[in-house]
């Protein structure tokens, strides 16, 4: 399938999605299409072509385009699949949509600054192939905490799921009879797909597994209720980009807001709280408040000018 055709699918979904629940007519779609010279070359968008694209989009992306009979306007049937900030479909669609918009405005590329892609991506295709075919993988792995003179260790694992966190790719996998563990792809040395097959547990759900986690650090610790008091300035950032899917705003006044969470307060979450600086105060649990205070005292000592 050509790159141009995929771009057309993305453009069509994006155009209809932006129209909202009221939808957009085929005439309006065609007008927008003709104005997009990068794709259309000024040509109209025939109804027959539109119907083919509509069918292909359902088959490839699982996105259904419906039609309001009373207005003959088209809309995304289940738009929450695209708007769900934690969903795979949203991530895939937005990635391709942004790429599409940048390609349409190639003359602005030197004015569009992007972050680097998640590291470790060179091993993605091999891992995805193994996951799809239910095959075990073997890889050389050397964690950052290992001594410089330590050689990498060979792991023979069942690949369960992939997760992006802080611009790094991570693999959730089972090694022998051990519990599920996390491996960072940027610490892989080499990888091979084995002939040996494995079966995923019928009740395993990657989203459920990571639900009480902030990032990728796994823990047997029970999730806790966490309450943060933040300045109104910082609260604006948390509302627009929540720290965690469990975030709820419990109180708001002229001076501060209080947000609650339900998760495991692992190191990656503590590091995130520290990045918020003096705008944030941990109200509960007391154990987390004390740990933040301890780290801050240590940082103050390390950075003291006396």
Secondary structure, 3 states (H helix, E strand, C coil): CCHHHHHHHHHHHHHHHHCCCCCEEHHHHHHHHHHCHHHHCCCCCCHHHHHHHHHHHHHHHCCCEEEECCCCEEEECCCHHHHCCCCHHHHHHHHHHHHHHHHHCHHHHHHCCCCCCCECHHHHHHHHHHHHHCEEEEEEECCCCCCCCCCCEEEEEEEEEEEEECCEEEEEEEECCCCEEEEEHHHEEEEEEEEEECCCCCCCCHHHHHCCCCCCCCCCCCCEEEEEEEEHHHHHHHHHCCCCCCCEEEEECCCEEEEEEEECCCHHHHHHHHHCHHHEEEEECHHHHHHHHHHHHHHHHHCCCC
